[in-house]
Amino acid sequence: LAAFFLAGALRFTAFFLAAFFLAGALRFTAFFLAAFFLAGALRLTTFRLEAFLAIERRL
């Protein structure tokens, strides 16, 4: 019984650690994607502003 209980506890601990690690990886991936998307949007906005200002300067 002790060995059975120990095996169950180890399996549960491994499962819990795997779920915790997966949640952390998903959070990190979501954060990275959000930062990447935000950087792309900012770059696009600055590019549009520069083009708009260049057009206004020509006029």
PQR file of N, CA, C, O and H, with PARSE charges and radii, in Angstrom:
ATOM      1  N   LEU A   1       0.826  -1.206   0.000 -0.4000 1.5000
ATOM      2  CA  LEU A   1       0.000   0.000   0.000 -0.0000 2.0000
ATOM      3  C   LEU A   1       0.869   1.269   0.000  0.5500 1.7000
ATOM      4  O   LEU A   1       0.559   2.250  -0.676 -0.5500 1.4000
ATOM      5  N   ALA A   2       1.945   1.225   0.761 -0.4000 1.5000
ATOM      6  CA  ALA A   2       2.811   2.419   0.812 -0.0000 2.0000
ATOM      7  C   ALA A   2       3.420   2.695  -0.563  0.5500 1.7000
ATOM      8  O   ALA A   2       3.485   3.841  -1.007 -0.5500 1.4000
ATOM      9  H   ALA A   2       2.197   0.429   1.311  0.4000 1.0000
ATOM     10  N   ALA A   3       3.862   1.636  -1.224 -0.4000 1.5000
ATOM     11  CA  ALA A   3       4.447   1.820  -2.558 -0.0000 2.0000
ATOM     12  C   ALA A   3       3.388   2.318  -3.537  0.5500 1.7000
ATOM     13  O   ALA A   3       3.665   3.170  -4.382 -0.5500 1.4000
ATOM     14  H   ALA A   3       3.809   0.705  -0.863  0.4000 1.0000
ATOM     15  N   PHE A   4       2.182   1.784  -3.419 -0.4000 1.5000
ATOM     16  CA  PHE A   4       1.092   2.205  -4.295 -0.0000 2.0000
ATOM     17  C   PHE A   4       0.766   3.684  -4.076  0.5500 1.7000
ATOM     18  O   PHE A   4       0.574   4.436  -5.031 -0.5500 1.4000
ATOM     19  H   PHE A   4       1.957   1.092  -2.734  0.4000 1.0000
ATOM     20  N   PHE A   5       0.707   4.085  -2.811 -0.4000 1.5000
ATOM     21  CA  PHE A   5       0.423   5.479  -2.473 -0.0000 2.0000
ATOM     22  C   PHE A   5       1.540   6.387  -2.992  0.5500 1.7000
ATOM     23  O   PHE A   5       1.279   7.470  -3.516 -0.5500 1.4000
ATOM     24  H   PHE A   5       0.864   3.473  -2.035  0.4000 1.0000
ATOM     25  N   LEU A   6       2.788   5.929  -2.839 -0.4000 1.5000
ATOM     26  CA  LEU A   6       3.920   6.734  -3.295 -0.0000 2.0000
ATOM     27  C   LEU A   6       3.881   6.905  -4.815  0.5500 1.7000
ATOM     28  O   LEU A   6       4.130   7.995  -5.332 -0.5500 1.4000
ATOM     29  H   LEU A   6       3.000   5.050  -2.413  0.4000 1.0000
ATOM     30  N   ALA A   7       3.563   5.803  -5.534 -0.4000 1.5000
ATOM     31  CA  ALA A   7       3.483   5.895  -6.992 -0.0000 2.0000
ATOM     32  C   ALA A   7       2.376   6.855  -7.408  0.5500 1.7000
ATOM     33  O   ALA A   7       2.552   7.636  -8.343 -0.5500 1.4000
ATOM     34  H   ALA A   7       3.360   4.919  -5.114  0.4000 1.0000
ATOM     35  N   GLY A   8       1.241   6.804  -6.723 -0.4000 1.5000
ATOM     36  CA  GLY A   8       0.143   7.719  -7.029 -0.0000 2.0000
ATOM     37  C   GLY A   8       0.527   9.167  -6.764  0.5500 1.7000
ATOM     38  O   GLY A   8       0.205  10.061  -7.547 -0.5500 1.4000
ATOM     39  H   GLY A   8       1.098   6.170  -5.963  0.4000 1.0000
ATOM     40  N   ALA A   9       1.221   9.391  -5.647 -0.4000 1.5000
ATOM     41  CA  ALA A   9       1.641  10.753  -5.312 -0.0000 2.0000
ATOM     42  C   ALA A   9       2.634  11.276  -6.341  0.5500 1.7000
ATOM     43  O   ALA A   9       2.562  12.438  -6.741 -0.5500 1.4000
ATOM     44  H   ALA A   9       1.483   8.665  -5.011  0.4000 1.0000
ATOM     45  N   LEU A  10       3.556  10.425  -6.768 -0.4000 1.5000
ATOM     46  CA  LEU A  10       4.538  10.851  -7.766 -0.0000 2.0000
ATOM     47  C   LEU A  10       3.857  11.166  -9.096  0.5500 1.7000
ATOM     48  O   LEU A  10       4.189  12.149  -9.759 -0.5500 1.4000
ATOM     49  H   LEU A  10       3.614   9.482  -6.443  0.4000 1.0000
ATOM     50  N   ARG A  11       2.898  10.315  -9.477 -0.4000 1.5000
ATOM     51  CA  ARG A  11       2.200  10.549 -10.737 -0.0000 2.0000
ATOM     52  C   ARG A  11       1.423  11.867 -10.677  0.5500 1.7000
ATOM     53  O   ARG A  11       1.425  12.644 -11.631 -0.5500 1.4000
ATOM     54  H   ARG A  11       2.628   9.517  -8.939  0.4000 1.0000
ATOM     55  N   PHE A  12       0.759  12.105  -9.542 -0.4000 1.5000
ATOM     56  CA  PHE A  12      -0.011  13.337  -9.379 -0.0000 2.0000
ATOM     57  C   PHE A  12       0.910  14.549  -9.405  0.5500 1.7000
ATOM     58  O   PHE A  12       0.589  15.565 -10.021 -0.5500 1.4000
ATOM     59  H   PHE A  12       0.757  11.473  -8.767  0.4000 1.0000
ATOM     60  N   THR A  13       2.062  14.442  -8.732 -0.4000 1.5000
ATOM     61  CA  THR A  13       3.008  15.564  -8.696 -0.0000 2.0000
ATOM     62  C   THR A  13       3.535  15.851 -10.098  0.5500 1.7000
ATOM     63  O   THR A  13       3.650  17.008 -10.501 -0.5500 1.4000
ATOM     64  H   THR A  13       2.323  13.616  -8.231  0.4000 1.0000
ATOM     65  N   ALA A  14       3.858  14.784 -10.841 -0.4000 1.5000
ATOM     66  CA  ALA A  14       4.367  14.974 -12.200 -0.0000 2.0000
ATOM     67  C   ALA A  14       3.301  15.634 -13.080  0.5500 1.7000
ATOM     68  O   ALA A  14       3.605  16.527 -13.871 -0.5500 1.4000
ATOM     69  H   ALA A  14       3.765  13.843 -10.514  0.4000 1.0000
ATOM     70  N   PHE A  15       2.053  15.188 -12.933 -0.4000 1.5000
ATOM     71  CA  PHE A  15       0.971  15.761 -13.719 -0.0000 2.0000
ATOM     72  C   PHE A  15       0.775  17.240 -13.360  0.5500 1.7000
ATOM     73  O   PHE A  15       0.598  18.082 -14.241 -0.5500 1.4000
ATOM     74  H   PHE A  15       1.806  14.463 -12.290  0.4000 1.0000
ATOM     75  N   PHE A  16       0.808  17.546 -12.057 -0.4000 1.5000
ATOM     76  CA  PHE A  16       0.623  18.921 -11.600 -0.0000 2.0000
ATOM     77  C   PHE A  16       1.745  19.814 -12.135  0.5500 1.7000
ATOM     78  O   PHE A  16       1.492  20.926 -12.598 -0.5500 1.4000
ATOM     79  H   PHE A  16       0.952  16.862 -11.341  0.4000 1.0000
ATOM     80  N   LEU A  17       2.987  19.319 -12.067 -0.4000 1.5000
ATOM     81  CA  LEU A  17       4.114  20.100 -12.564 -0.0000 2.0000
ATOM     82  C   LEU A  17       4.013  20.325 -14.070  0.5500 1.7000
ATOM     83  O   LEU A  17       4.319  21.408 -14.571 -0.5500 1.4000
ATOM     84  H   LEU A  17       3.191  18.415 -11.691  0.4000 1.0000
ATOM     85  N   ALA A  18       3.577  19.281 -14.788 -0.4000 1.5000
ATOM     86  CA  ALA A  18       3.435  19.421 -16.238 -0.0000 2.0000
ATOM     87  C   ALA A  18       2.363  20.448 -16.572  0.5500 1.7000
ATOM     88  O   ALA A  18       2.555  21.272 -17.467 -0.5500 1.4000
ATOM     89  H   ALA A  18       3.328  18.402 -14.382  0.4000 1.0000
ATOM     90  N   ALA A  19       1.227  20.409 -15.860 -0.4000 1.5000
ATOM     91  CA  ALA A  19       0.155  21.369 -16.109 -0.0000 2.0000
ATOM     92  C   ALA A  19       0.617  22.791 -15.772  0.5500 1.7000
ATOM     93  O   ALA A  19       0.328  23.739 -16.503 -0.5500 1.4000
ATOM     94  H   ALA A  19       1.071  19.740 -15.134  0.4000 1.0000
ATOM     95  N   PHE A  20       1.341  22.923 -14.653 -0.4000 1.5000
ATOM     96  CA  PHE A  20       1.854  24.234 -14.251 -0.0000 2.0000
ATOM     97  C   PHE A  20       2.816  24.783 -15.303  0.5500 1.7000
ATOM     98  O   PHE A  20       2.740  25.955 -15.673 -0.5500 1.4000
ATOM     99  H   PHE A  20       1.576  22.153 -14.060  0.4000 1.0000
ATOM    100  N   PHE A  21       3.726  23.920 -15.785 -0.4000 1.5000
ATOM    101  CA  PHE A  21       4.699  24.327 -16.797 -0.0000 2.0000
ATOM    102  C   PHE A  21       3.992  24.702 -18.094  0.5500 1.7000
ATOM    103  O   PHE A  21       4.364  25.678 -18.746 -0.5500 1.4000
ATOM    104  H   PHE A  21       3.787  22.968 -15.485  0.4000 1.0000
ATOM    105  N   LEU A  22       2.969  23.927 -18.471 -0.4000 1.5000
ATOM    106  CA  LEU A  22       2.232  24.212 -19.697 -0.0000 2.0000
ATOM    107  C   LEU A  22       1.507  25.553 -19.584  0.5500 1.7000
ATOM    108  O   LEU A  22       1.496  26.338 -20.532 -0.5500 1.4000
ATOM    109  H   LEU A  22       2.667  23.134 -17.941  0.4000 1.0000
ATOM    110  N   ALA A  23       0.902  25.813 -18.420 -0.4000 1.5000
ATOM    111  CA  ALA A  23       0.211  27.090 -18.221 -0.0000 2.0000
ATOM    112  C   ALA A  23       1.207  28.246 -18.313  0.5500 1.7000
ATOM    113  O   ALA A  23       0.912  29.277 -18.918 -0.5500 1.4000
ATOM    114  H   ALA A  23       0.911  25.175 -17.650  0.4000 1.0000
ATOM    115  N   GLY A  24       2.387  28.072 -17.710 -0.4000 1.5000
ATOM    116  CA  GLY A  24       3.404  29.117 -17.789 -0.0000 2.0000
ATOM    117  C   GLY A  24       3.869  29.341 -19.216  0.5500 1.7000
ATOM    118  O   GLY A  24       4.068  30.480 -19.638 -0.5500 1.4000
ATOM    119  H   GLY A  24       2.626  27.235 -17.218  0.4000 1.0000
ATOM    120  N   ALA A  25       4.043  28.244 -19.968 -0.4000 1.5000
ATOM    121  CA  ALA A  25       4.484  28.377 -21.354 -0.0000 2.0000
ATOM    122  C   ALA A  25       3.422  29.065 -22.195  0.5500 1.7000
ATOM    123  O   ALA A  25       3.741  29.885 -23.056 -0.5500 1.4000
ATOM    124  H   ALA A  25       3.881  27.319 -19.625  0.4000 1.0000
ATOM    125  N   LEU A  26       2.152  28.733 -21.946 -0.4000 1.5000
ATOM    126  CA  LEU A  26       1.071  29.369 -22.707 -0.0000 2.0000
ATOM    127  C   LEU A  26       0.989  30.855 -22.388  0.5500 1.7000
ATOM    128  O   LEU A  26       0.786  31.677 -23.282 -0.5500 1.4000
ATOM    129  H   LEU A  26       1.893  28.067 -21.246  0.4000 1.0000
ATOM    130  N   ARG A  27       1.146  31.198 -21.113 -0.4000 1.5000
ATOM    131  CA  ARG A  27       1.104  32.610 -20.723 -0.0000 2.0000
ATOM    132  C   ARG A  27       2.259  33.364 -21.373  0.5500 1.7000
ATOM    133  O   ARG A  27       2.080  34.475 -21.872 -0.5500 1.4000
ATOM    134  H   ARG A  27       1.311  30.530 -20.387  0.4000 1.0000
ATOM    135  N   PHE A  28       3.460  32.748 -21.365 -0.4000 1.5000
ATOM    136  CA  PHE A  28       4.623  33.379 -21.961 -0.0000 2.0000
ATOM    137  C   PHE A  28       4.435  33.549 -23.465  0.5500 1.7000
ATOM    138  O   PHE A  28       4.795  34.584 -24.027 -0.5500 1.4000
ATOM    139  H   PHE A  28       3.606  31.845 -20.959  0.4000 1.0000
ATOM    140  N   THR A  29       3.866  32.526 -24.121 -0.4000 1.5000
ATOM    141  CA  THR A  29       3.640  32.600 -25.564 -0.0000 2.0000
ATOM    142  C   THR A  29       2.632  33.701 -25.884  0.5500 1.7000
ATOM    143  O   THR A  29       2.818  34.462 -26.834 -0.5500 1.4000
ATOM    144  H   THR A  29       3.574  31.685 -23.665  0.4000 1.0000
ATOM    145  N   ALA A  30       1.555  33.785 -25.082 -0.4000 1.5000
ATOM    146  CA  ALA A  30       0.550  34.819 -25.317 -0.0000 2.0000
ATOM    147  C   ALA A  30       1.169  36.205 -25.118  0.5500 1.7000
ATOM    148  O   ALA A  30       0.901  37.125 -25.891 -0.5500 1.4000
ATOM    149  H   ALA A  30       1.404  33.166 -24.311  0.4000 1.0000
ATOM    150  N   PHE A  31       1.990  36.349 -24.087 -0.4000 1.5000
ATOM    151  CA  PHE A  31       2.646  37.634 -23.835 -0.0000 2.0000
ATOM    152  C   PHE A  31       3.577  38.005 -24.982  0.5500 1.7000
ATOM    153  O   PHE A  31       3.607  39.153 -25.426 -0.5500 1.4000
ATOM    154  H   PHE A  31       2.208  35.602 -23.459  0.4000 1.0000
ATOM    155  N   PHE A  32       4.349  37.007 -25.463 -0.4000 1.5000
ATOM    156  CA  PHE A  32       5.283  37.253 -26.556 -0.0000 2.0000
ATOM    157  C   PHE A  32       4.535  37.647 -27.825  0.5500 1.7000
ATOM    158  O   PHE A  32       4.937  38.576 -28.526 -0.5500 1.4000
ATOM    159  H   PHE A  32       4.325  36.074 -25.103  0.4000 1.0000
ATOM    160  N   LEU A  33       3.433  36.927 -28.122 -0.4000 1.5000
ATOM    161  CA  LEU A  33       2.647  37.259 -29.311 -0.0000 2.0000
ATOM    162  C   LEU A  33       2.042  38.648 -29.195  0.5500 1.7000
ATOM    163  O   LEU A  33       2.015  39.394 -30.174 -0.5500 1.4000
ATOM    164  H   LEU A  33       3.107  36.172 -27.553  0.4000 1.0000
ATOM    165  N   ALA A  34       1.553  39.009 -28.004 -0.4000 1.5000
ATOM    166  CA  ALA A  34       0.965  40.330 -27.812 -0.0000 2.0000
ATOM    167  C   ALA A  34       2.024  41.420 -28.000  0.5500 1.7000
ATOM    168  O   ALA A  34       1.765  42.440 -28.640 -0.5500 1.4000
ATOM    169  H   ALA A  34       1.575  38.403 -27.208  0.4000 1.0000
ATOM    170  N   ALA A  35       3.211  41.200 -27.442 -0.4000 1.5000
ATOM    171  CA  ALA A  35       4.269  42.189 -27.592 -0.0000 2.0000
ATOM    172  C   ALA A  35       4.688  42.310 -29.060  0.5500 1.7000
ATOM    173  O   ALA A  35       4.912  43.411 -29.562 -0.5500 1.4000
ATOM    174  H   ALA A  35       3.422  40.371 -26.922  0.4000 1.0000
ATOM    175  N   PHE A  36       4.790  41.168 -29.738 -0.4000 1.5000
ATOM    176  CA  PHE A  36       5.174  41.178 -31.148 -0.0000 2.0000
ATOM    177  C   PHE A  36       4.130  41.919 -31.982  0.5500 1.7000
ATOM    178  O   PHE A  36       4.479  42.723 -32.847 -0.5500 1.4000
ATOM    179  H   PHE A  36       4.608  40.273 -29.330  0.4000 1.0000
ATOM    180  N   PHE A  37       2.839  41.647 -31.721 -0.4000 1.5000
ATOM    181  CA  PHE A  37       1.755  42.304 -32.448 -0.0000 2.0000
ATOM    182  C   PHE A  37       1.750  43.802 -32.168  0.5500 1.7000
ATOM    183  O   PHE A  37       1.548  44.610 -33.075 -0.5500 1.4000
ATOM    184  H   PHE A  37       2.555  40.995 -31.019  0.4000 1.0000
ATOM    185  N   LEU A  38       1.973  44.167 -30.904 -0.4000 1.5000
ATOM    186  CA  LEU A  38       1.987  45.585 -30.540 -0.0000 2.0000
ATOM    187  C   LEU A  38       3.135  46.311 -31.232  0.5500 1.7000
ATOM    188  O   LEU A  38       2.964  47.428 -31.720 -0.5500 1.4000
ATOM    189  H   LEU A  38       2.137  43.511 -30.168  0.4000 1.0000
ATOM    190  N   ALA A  39       4.313  45.671 -31.276 -0.4000 1.5000
ATOM    191  CA  ALA A  39       5.457  46.288 -31.948 -0.0000 2.0000
ATOM    192  C   ALA A  39       5.169  46.464 -33.441  0.5500 1.7000
ATOM    193  O   ALA A  39       5.508  47.493 -34.025 -0.5500 1.4000
ATOM    194  H   ALA A  39       4.452  44.763 -30.880  0.4000 1.0000
ATOM    195  N   GLY A  40       4.541  45.457 -34.055 -0.4000 1.5000
ATOM    196  CA  GLY A  40       4.210  45.573 -35.471 -0.0000 2.0000
ATOM    197  C   GLY A  40       3.201  46.682 -35.726  0.5500 1.7000
ATOM    198  O   GLY A  40       3.321  47.426 -36.699 -0.5500 1.4000
ATOM    199  H   GLY A  40       4.266  44.621 -33.581  0.4000 1.0000
ATOM    200  N   ALA A  41       2.196  46.793 -34.842 -0.4000 1.5000
ATOM    201  CA  ALA A  41       1.185  47.832 -35.011 -0.0000 2.0000
ATOM    202  C   ALA A  41       1.801  49.214 -34.837  0.5500 1.7000
ATOM    203  O   ALA A  41       1.473  50.141 -35.578 -0.5500 1.4000
ATOM    204  H   ALA A  41       2.098  46.188 -34.051  0.4000 1.0000
ATOM    205  N   LEU A  42       2.695  49.355 -33.855 -0.4000 1.5000
ATOM    206  CA  LEU A  42       3.344  50.649 -33.647 -0.0000 2.0000
ATOM    207  C   LEU A  42       4.217  51.021 -34.844  0.5500 1.7000
ATOM    208  O   LEU A  42       4.244  52.175 -35.272 -0.5500 1.4000
ATOM    209  H   LEU A  42       2.961  48.603 -33.253  0.4000 1.0000
ATOM    210  N   ARG A  43       4.932  50.025 -35.379 -0.4000 1.5000
ATOM    211  CA  ARG A  43       5.784  50.305 -36.529 -0.0000 2.0000
ATOM    212  C   ARG A  43       4.941  50.735 -37.720  0.5500 1.7000
ATOM    213  O   ARG A  43       5.299  51.670 -38.436 -0.5500 1.4000
ATOM    214  H   ARG A  43       4.910  49.088 -35.031  0.4000 1.0000
ATOM    215  N   LEU A  44       3.818  50.052 -37.932 -0.4000 1.5000
ATOM    216  CA  LEU A  44       2.936  50.397 -39.041 -0.0000 2.0000
ATOM    217  C   LEU A  44       2.361  51.804 -38.857  0.5500 1.7000
ATOM    218  O   LEU A  44       2.263  52.573 -39.813 -0.5500 1.4000
ATOM    219  H   LEU A  44       3.527  49.293 -37.350  0.4000 1.0000
ATOM    220  N   THR A  45       1.980  52.134 -37.612 -0.4000 1.5000
ATOM    221  CA  THR A  45       1.422  53.459 -37.348 -0.0000 2.0000
ATOM    222  C   THR A  45       2.452  54.547 -37.594  0.5500 1.7000
ATOM    223  O   THR A  45       2.147  55.572 -38.204 -0.5500 1.4000
ATOM    224  H   THR A  45       2.059  51.509 -36.835  0.4000 1.0000
ATOM    225  N   THR A  46       3.680  54.324 -37.115 -0.4000 1.5000
ATOM    226  CA  THR A  46       4.711  55.342 -37.346 -0.0000 2.0000
ATOM    227  C   THR A  46       5.019  55.458 -38.827  0.5500 1.7000
ATOM    228  O   THR A  46       5.271  56.557 -39.320 -0.5500 1.4000
ATOM    229  H   THR A  46       3.928  53.491 -36.619  0.4000 1.0000
ATOM    230  N   PHE A  47       5.003  54.348 -39.540 -0.4000 1.5000
ATOM    231  CA  PHE A  47       5.255  54.381 -40.976 -0.0000 2.0000
ATOM    232  C   PHE A  47       4.164  55.193 -41.682  0.5500 1.7000
ATOM    233  O   PHE A  47       4.459  56.003 -42.561 -0.5500 1.4000
ATOM    234  H   PHE A  47       4.797  53.456 -39.139  0.4000 1.0000
ATOM    235  N   ARG A  48       2.901  54.972 -41.294 -0.4000 1.5000
ATOM    236  CA  ARG A  48       1.806  55.735 -41.897 -0.0000 2.0000
ATOM    237  C   ARG A  48       1.918  57.215 -41.569  0.5500 1.7000
ATOM    238  O   ARG A  48       1.685  58.062 -42.431 -0.5500 1.4000
ATOM    239  H   ARG A  48       2.662  54.314 -40.580  0.4000 1.0000
ATOM    240  N   LEU A  49       2.273  57.531 -40.328 -0.4000 1.5000
ATOM    241  CA  LEU A  49       2.419  58.932 -39.949 -0.0000 2.0000
ATOM    242  C   LEU A  49       3.537  59.603 -40.741  0.5500 1.7000
ATOM    243  O   LEU A  49       3.391  60.740 -41.191 -0.5500 1.4000
ATOM    244  H   LEU A  49       2.462  56.843 -39.628  0.4000 1.0000
ATOM    245  N   GLU A  50       4.654  58.893 -40.909 -0.4000 1.5000
ATOM    246  CA  GLU A  50       5.759  59.470 -41.674 -0.0000 2.0000
ATOM    247  C   GLU A  50       5.345  59.695 -43.126  0.5500 1.7000
ATOM    248  O   GLU A  50       5.673  60.728 -43.710 -0.5500 1.4000
ATOM    249  H   GLU A  50       4.772  57.970 -40.543  0.4000 1.0000
ATOM    250  N   ALA A  51       4.634  58.743 -43.707 -0.4000 1.5000
ATOM    251  CA  ALA A  51       4.184  58.913 -45.086 -0.0000 2.0000
ATOM    252  C   ALA A  51       3.200  60.073 -45.186  0.5500 1.7000
ATOM    253  O   ALA A  51       3.260  60.863 -46.129 -0.5500 1.4000
ATOM    254  H   ALA A  51       4.368  57.904 -43.232  0.4000 1.0000
ATOM    255  N   PHE A  52       2.294  60.176 -44.213 -0.4000 1.5000
ATOM    256  CA  PHE A  52       1.319  61.259 -44.213 -0.0000 2.0000
ATOM    257  C   PHE A  52       2.009  62.617 -44.094  0.5500 1.7000
ATOM    258  O   PHE A  52       1.653  63.566 -44.793 -0.5500 1.4000
ATOM    259  H   PHE A  52       2.246  59.535 -43.448  0.4000 1.0000
ATOM    260  N   LEU A  53       3.001  62.702 -43.201 -0.4000 1.5000
ATOM    261  CA  LEU A  53       3.724  63.963 -43.042 -0.0000 2.0000
ATOM    262  C   LEU A  53       4.518  64.299 -44.292  0.5500 1.7000
ATOM    263  O   LEU A  53       4.617  65.469 -44.663 -0.5500 1.4000
ATOM    264  H   LEU A  53       3.290  61.931 -42.633  0.4000 1.0000
ATOM    265  N   ALA A  54       5.086  63.291 -44.947 -0.4000 1.5000
ATOM    266  CA  ALA A  54       5.839  63.544 -46.180 -0.0000 2.0000
ATOM    267  C   ALA A  54       4.905  64.064 -47.269  0.5500 1.7000
ATOM    268  O   ALA A  54       5.272  64.962 -48.027 -0.5500 1.4000
ATOM    269  H   ALA A  54       5.006  62.341 -44.645  0.4000 1.0000
ATOM    270  N   ILE A  55       3.696  63.501 -47.349 -0.4000 1.5000
ATOM    271  CA  ILE A  55       2.727  63.973 -48.345 -0.0000 2.0000
ATOM    272  C   ILE A  55       2.321  65.414 -48.033  0.5500 1.7000
ATOM    273  O   ILE A  55       2.209  66.246 -48.933 -0.5500 1.4000
ATOM    274  H   ILE A  55       3.398  62.772 -46.733  0.4000 1.0000
ATOM    275  N   GLU A  56       2.103  65.696 -46.757 -0.4000 1.5000
ATOM    276  CA  GLU A  56       1.712  67.056 -46.376 -0.0000 2.0000
ATOM    277  C   GLU A  56       2.839  68.042 -46.674  0.5500 1.7000
ATOM    278  O   GLU A  56       2.576  69.179 -47.066 -0.5500 1.4000
ATOM    279  H   GLU A  56       2.194  65.020 -46.025  0.4000 1.0000
ATOM    280  N   ARG A  57       4.093  67.619 -46.493 -0.4000 1.5000
ATOM    281  CA  ARG A  57       5.213  68.509 -46.772 -0.0000 2.0000
ATOM    282  C   ARG A  57       5.270  68.841 -48.264  0.5500 1.7000
ATOM    283  O   ARG A  57       5.594  69.965 -48.648 -0.5500 1.4000
ATOM    284  H   ARG A  57       4.307  66.695 -46.175  0.4000 1.0000
ATOM    285  N   ARG A  58       4.950  67.847 -49.100 -0.4000 1.5000
ATOM    286  CA  ARG A  58       4.976  68.112 -50.543 -0.0000 2.0000
ATOM    287  C   ARG A  58       3.884  69.097 -50.927  0.5500 1.7000
ATOM    288  O   ARG A  58       4.082  69.943 -51.799 -0.5500 1.4000
ATOM    289  H   ARG A  58       4.687  66.935 -48.788  0.4000 1.0000
ATOM    290  N   LEU A  59       2.734  68.990 -50.278 -0.4000 1.5000
ATOM    291  CA  LEU A  59       1.668  69.950 -50.565 -0.0000 2.0000
ATOM    292  C   LEU A  59       2.028  71.268 -49.906  0.5500 1.7000
ATOM    293  O   LEU A  59       1.275  72.236 -50.009 -0.5500 1.4000
ATOM    294  H   LEU A  59       2.573  68.303 -49.569  0.4000 1.0000
TER
END
